[in-house]
């Protein structure tokens, strides 16, 4: 039977001396998806990433890869881009990439061929004989990204992959991430850039105070956090609106137009009923439900008290 999830995290606990980094964290990462791992600094994200990469061991719990307990053989199928980059500054770009490919199980010939393909794709052939220390941060980032994907890993773990990139190169990397997914890879994606989460991720999990506090598809999470609020553009006055409706924001647009954010009572969930109430009071020109952004949800959840 085919496994739906490439990674299963089950009841992971990890502590360092008196600091609890992870407490009873469980999550499932679907195959061929982009999975956002979110949380404030110090929440435990990097600890979980290091456990999946077998850099450190969990105190309790287990991780399954393709239904098998995580082990040494899985190292070759993972590509890891750490937030703290790990390139050899005195080594030339070409020989370094070939070396990293061989570390991940490629023959020297395979690694050389794949390196040339990626260097050409990123239009950096002129960097082949440059030392890493002679590159800008963004240039070194490109080399690090190639080193991460060179061996065609089934599972990619990207920790702040856009750090150091200008907008043009950030978009280049986004396109590559989407192409890797299309070609069958699964990507675990840790970032503080919520706009990237909205654009790329299919599913997310959020860790705070060492615990998982949110988990699910982007669509389901945004739907769950809707507050029955609507943006309406209109002519007229909402002064006579039913008392159960709350006007949260009001803005004059000129030419007698206004824009308001209204909150409908929880007992009224049919947009047609809400629109009918508005039409009876004002001349409605646009009517849109306000859907919370992942950034809004992230901030709200991060502000919640400790989960003891």
C-alpha positions as a printed NumPy array, in Angstrom:
array([[  0.   ,   0.   ,   0.   ],
       [  1.34 ,   3.452,  -0.938],
       [  1.984,   5.774,   1.967],
       [  0.115,   9.106,   1.798],
       [  2.681,  10.77 ,   4.056],
       [  6.419,  10.807,   3.505],
       [  7.124,  11.871,   7.109],
       [  5.28 ,  10.933,  10.308],
       [  6.416,  12.721,  13.476],
       [  5.059,  10.91 ,  16.543],
       [  5.218,  12.234,  20.095],
       [  8.642,  13.858,  19.877],
       [ 10.179,  15.202,  23.109],
       [ 13.55 ,  16.959,  23.338],
       [ 15.196,  18.84 ,  26.214],
       [ 18.592,  20.484,  26.673],
       [ 19.516,  20.529,  30.387],
       [ 16.6  ,  22.483,  31.897],
       [ 15.336,  23.849,  28.566],
       [ 12.422,  22.013,  26.959],
       [ 12.764,  22.383,  23.176],
       [  9.952,  20.062,  22.033],
       [  7.086,  18.526,  23.972],
       [  4.897,  15.797,  22.504],
       [  5.091,  17.093,  18.928],
       [  3.302,  15.064,  16.265],
       [  2.54 ,  15.88 ,  12.633],
       [  2.164,  14.267,   9.223],
       [  3.804,  15.607,   6.079],
       [  2.03 ,  14.562,   2.854],
       [  4.021,  13.334,  -0.121],
       [  4.678,  15.789,  -2.966],
       [  3.573,  18.755,  -0.87 ],
       [  5.186,  21.958,   0.373],
       [  4.858,  21.897,   4.144],
       [  5.409,  25.121,   6.099],
       [  6.98 ,  24.736,   9.533],
       [  6.242,  27.979,  11.369],
       [  6.844,  29.499,  14.769],
       [  8.558,  32.374,  16.595],
       [ 12.306,  32.295,  17.239],
       [ 13.155,  29.693,  19.866],
       [  9.875,  27.82 ,  19.409],
       [ 11.539,  24.486,  18.53 ],
       [ 11.435,  24.399,  14.712],
       [ 15.172,  24.037,  14.197],
       [ 15.357,  21.312,  16.858],
       [ 12.729,  19.282,  14.976],
       [ 14.547,  19.823,  11.664],
       [ 17.809,  18.616,  13.216],
       [ 16.099,  15.51 ,  14.568],
       [ 14.687,  14.657,  11.123],
       [ 18.193,  15.139,   9.705],
       [ 19.643,  12.863,  12.429],
       [ 21.986,  15.626,  13.594],
       [ 20.567,  15.181,  17.105],
       [ 18.366,  12.484,  18.635],
       [ 14.952,  12.861,  20.238],
       [ 14.548,  11.977,  23.922],
       [ 11.198,  10.292,  23.232],
       [  8.967,   9.549,  20.252],
       [  9.764,   8.398,  16.731],
       [  9.904,   9.605,  13.155],
       [  8.878,   7.466,  10.196],
       [ 10.065,   8.052,   6.625],
       [  7.921,   6.293,   4.025],
       [  6.532,   4.151,   6.845],
       [  9.953,   3.062,   8.115],
       [ 11.647,   4.183,  11.306],
       [ 14.118,   6.978,  10.58 ],
       [ 17.609,   5.555,  10.096],
       [ 20.975,   6.074,   8.467],
       [ 19.792,   4.899,   5.044],
       [ 17.405,   7.852,   4.835],
       [ 20.235,  10.41 ,   4.841],
       [ 20.739,   9.984,   1.081],
       [ 17.111,  10.813,   0.282],
       [ 17.13 ,  14.119,   2.21 ],
       [ 18.433,  17.501,   1.044],
       [ 18.993,  19.996,   3.85 ],
       [ 19.525,  23.737,   3.486],
       [ 20.374,  24.975,   7.011],
       [ 19.835,  28.554,   8.122],
       [ 23.518,  28.665,   9.077],
       [ 25.149,  27.999,   5.714],
       [ 27.872,  25.365,   5.464],
       [ 30.146,  26.093,   2.498],
       [ 33.94 ,  25.868,   2.53 ],
       [ 35.134,  29.445,   1.971],
       [ 38.515,  28.556,   0.434],
       [ 37.092,  25.974,  -1.968],
       [ 36.089,  26.733,  -5.563],
       [ 32.401,  26.641,  -6.5  ],
       [ 32.63 ,  23.819,  -9.066],
       [ 34.81 ,  21.447,  -7.073],
       [ 32.785,  22.102,  -3.924],
       [ 29.47 ,  21.222,  -5.588],
       [ 30.961,  18.046,  -7.107],
       [ 32.292,  17.119,  -3.658],
       [ 28.906,  17.633,  -1.99 ],
       [ 27.215,  15.528,  -4.673],
       [ 29.656,  12.68 ,  -4.025],
       [ 29.001,  12.941,  -0.271],
       [ 25.336,  12.314,  -1.071],
       [ 26.055,   9.123,  -3.011],
       [ 26.656,  10.318,  -6.567],
       [ 29.648,   9.098,  -8.551],
       [ 32.186,  11.757,  -9.507],
       [ 30.943,  11.639, -13.104],
       [ 27.269,  11.965, -12.067],
       [ 28.052,  14.784,  -9.671],
       [ 30.043,  16.643, -12.311],
       [ 27.23 ,  16.31 , -14.864],
       [ 24.526,  17.405, -12.437],
       [ 26.639,  20.304, -11.187],
       [ 27.152,  21.56 , -14.758],
       [ 23.408,  21.287, -15.414],
       [ 22.483,  23.337, -12.326],
       [ 25.249,  25.905, -12.837],
       [ 23.996,  26.462, -16.384],
       [ 20.377,  26.64 , -15.205],
       [ 21.265,  29.333, -12.669],
       [ 23.459,  31.13 , -15.262],
       [ 26.509,  31.088, -12.996],
       [ 29.029,  29.313, -15.254],
       [ 31.448,  32.183, -14.652],
       [ 31.593,  31.331, -10.932],
       [ 32.975,  27.804, -11.459],
       [ 36.538,  28.679, -10.435],
       [ 35.664,  31.354,  -7.872],
       [ 36.256,  30.736,  -4.176],
       [ 33.17 ,  30.908,  -1.961],
       [ 34.781,  33.702,   0.075],
       [ 34.814,  35.868,  -3.062],
       [ 31.034,  35.599,  -3.554],
       [ 28.319,  37.879,  -2.191],
       [ 25.877,  36.436,   0.336],
       [ 23.226,  36.02 ,  -2.359],
       [ 25.659,  34.338,  -4.753],
       [ 26.798,  31.937,  -2.033],
       [ 23.136,  31.204,  -1.317],
       [ 22.633,  30.029,  -4.894],
       [ 25.59 ,  27.674,  -4.558],
       [ 24.219,  26.365,  -1.248],
       [ 20.807,  25.746,  -2.837],
       [ 22.393,  23.768,  -5.687],
       [ 24.361,  21.697,  -3.158],
       [ 21.068,  20.903,  -1.405],
       [ 19.198,  19.647,  -4.482],
       [ 22.086,  18.184,  -6.518],
       [ 21.391,  14.533,  -5.631],
       [ 17.65 ,  14.736,  -6.463],
       [ 16.405,  14.199,  -2.874],
       [ 12.857,  12.98 ,  -2.317],
       [ 12.626,  15.147,   0.815],
       [ 13.952,  18.703,   0.931],
       [ 14.254,  20.626,   4.195],
       [ 14.75 ,  24.342,   3.601],
       [ 15.418,  26.565,   6.626],
       [ 14.932,  30.259,   5.697],
       [ 15.805,  29.611,   2.021],
       [ 15.27 ,  33.245,   0.935],
       [ 17.665,  34.784,   3.447],
       [ 20.172,  37.017,   1.632],
       [ 18.319,  37.043,  -1.694],
       [ 17.098,  40.109,  -3.562],
       [ 13.495,  39.905,  -4.896],
       [ 14.564,  38.671,  -8.356],
       [ 16.639,  35.789,  -7.021],
       [ 14.046,  35.014,  -4.337],
       [ 11.53 ,  34.505,  -7.15 ],
       [ 14.035,  32.305,  -8.98 ],
       [ 14.306,  30.055,  -5.921],
       [ 10.506,  30.022,  -5.483],
       [ 10.121,  28.824,  -9.069],
       [ 12.716,  26.1  ,  -8.472],
       [ 10.917,  24.949,  -5.313],
       [  7.639,  24.664,  -7.217],
       [  9.355,  22.776, -10.049],
       [ 10.955,  20.351,  -7.583],
       [  7.505,  19.672,  -6.12 ],
       [  6.098,  19.102,  -9.622],
       [  8.898,  16.566, -10.191],
       [  7.871,  14.594,  -7.108],
       [  9.841,  16.081,  -4.216],
       [  8.355,  16.924,  -0.821],
       [  9.545,  20.176,   0.742],
       [  9.585,  21.113,   4.435],
       [  9.861,  24.854,   4.441],
       [ 10.739,  26.908,   7.531],
       [ 10.529,  30.68 ,   7.213],
       [  9.389,  33.903,   8.854],
       [  8.24 ,  35.311,   5.502],
       [  4.497,  34.735,   5.647],
       [  3.933,  35.936,   2.069],
       [  6.099,  33.031,   0.907],
       [  4.006,  30.641,   3.002],
       [  0.822,  31.927,   1.336],
       [  2.355,  31.559,  -2.134],
       [  4.036,  28.164,  -1.74 ],
       [  2.681,  25.991,   1.042],
       [ -0.076,  23.398,   0.837],
       [  0.005,  22.518,   4.543],
       [  1.463,  24.156,   7.639],
       [  2.197,  23.366,  11.258],
       [  3.061,  25.953,  13.898],
       [  5.19 ,  25.319,  16.969],
       [  5.206,  27.679,  19.964],
       [  6.577,  27.208,  23.485],
       [  7.869,  23.773,  22.366],
       [  4.402,  22.464,  21.412],
       [  2.564,  22.142,  18.128],
       [ -0.385,  24.544,  18.332],
       [ -1.672,  24.556,  14.751],
       [ -1.702,  21.986,  11.953],
       [ -3.56 ,  21.463,   8.683],
       [ -4.003,  22.574,   5.101],
       [ -3.735,  26.304,   4.349],
       [ -7.323,  26.297,   3.1  ],
       [ -8.744,  24.576,   6.196],
       [ -6.805,  26.76 ,   8.643],
       [ -7.84 ,  30.019,   6.984],
       [-11.435,  28.832,   6.904],
       [-11.319,  27.917,  10.604],
       [-10.078,  31.396,  11.546],
       [-12.656,  33.371,   9.583],
       [-14.465,  35.82 ,  11.875],
       [-17.686,  36.388,   9.873],
       [-16.352,  39.77 ,   8.732],
       [-17.116,  41.406,   5.384],
       [-15.736,  44.347,   3.426],
       [-18.463,  46.359,   1.782],
       [-18.218,  49.366,  -0.554],
       [-21.408,  51.389,  -0.812],
       [-23.265,  54.675,  -1.019],
       [-25.428,  55.765,   1.887],
       [-25.23 ,  55.274,   5.64 ],
       [-25.042,  52.162,   7.795],
       [-26.466,  53.999,  10.795],
       [-29.723,  52.068,  10.539],
       [-28.108,  48.624,  10.356],
       [-29.452,  45.976,  12.725],
       [-27.874,  46.242,  16.186],
       [-26.455,  42.701,  15.947],
       [-24.122,  43.885,  13.178],
       [-20.932,  45.684,  14.203],
       [-19.134,  48.249,  12.035],
       [-15.437,  47.676,  12.809],
       [-13.877,  50.115,  10.316],
       [-15.226,  52.963,   8.214],
       [-13.484,  54.893,   5.406],
       [-14.622,  57.766,   3.169],
       [-13.639,  57.082,  -0.463],
       [-14.994,  60.257,  -2.097],
       [-17.876,  60.758,  -4.538],
       [-20.243,  59.663,  -1.733],
       [-18.639,  56.217,  -1.597],
       [-17.671,  54.578,   1.69 ],
       [-15.915,  51.364,   2.576],
       [-16.627,  49.54 ,   5.833],
       [-15.601,  46.366,   7.575],
       [-18.608,  44.841,   9.255],
       [-18.918,  41.878,  11.568],
       [-22.087,  39.848,  11.205],
       [-23.611,  38.047,  14.191],
       [-22.432,  34.453,  14.588],
       [-26.022,  33.275,  14.152],
       [-25.979,  34.54 ,  10.558],
       [-23.534,  32.607,   8.361],
       [-25.208,  32.794,   4.949],
       [-23.593,  35.63 ,   2.927],
       [-26.875,  36.157,   1.049],
       [-28.648,  37.026,   4.324],
       [-25.877,  39.44 ,   5.261],
       [-25.963,  41.06 ,   1.83 ],
       [-29.75 ,  41.352,   2.023],
       [-29.454,  43.227,   5.324],
       [-26.964,  45.653,   3.743],
       [-28.99 ,  46.152,   0.549],
       [-31.97 ,  47.176,   2.648],
       [-29.935,  50.07 ,   4.103],
       [-27.388,  51.169,   1.479],
       [-26.524,  50.989,  -2.223],
       [-23.993,  48.137,  -2.286],
       [-21.241,  48.242,  -4.938],
       [-18.943,  45.492,  -3.666],
       [-19.189,  42.847,  -0.967],
       [-16.329,  40.514,  -0.004],
       [-15.712,  38.2  ,   2.928],
       [-12.52 ,  39.042,   4.809],
       [-10.333,  35.949,   4.901],
       [ -7.524,  36.091,   7.48 ],
       [ -3.994,  35.868,   6.113],
       [ -1.51 ,  33.316,   7.432],
       [  0.389,  36.311,   8.823],
       [ -2.697,  37.39 ,  10.827],
       [ -3.138,  33.864,  12.176],
       [  0.592,  33.51 ,  12.95 ],
       [  0.623,  36.741,  14.983],
       [ -2.57 ,  35.854,  16.847],
       [ -1.332,  32.369,  17.757],
       [  2.148,  33.588,  18.718],
       [  0.617,  36.065,  21.18 ],
       [ -1.305,  33.363,  23.004],
       [ -0.141,  32.39 ,  26.478],
       [  2.179,  29.466,  27.161],
       [  0.664,  26.042,  26.586],
       [  1.173,  24.27 ,  29.878]])
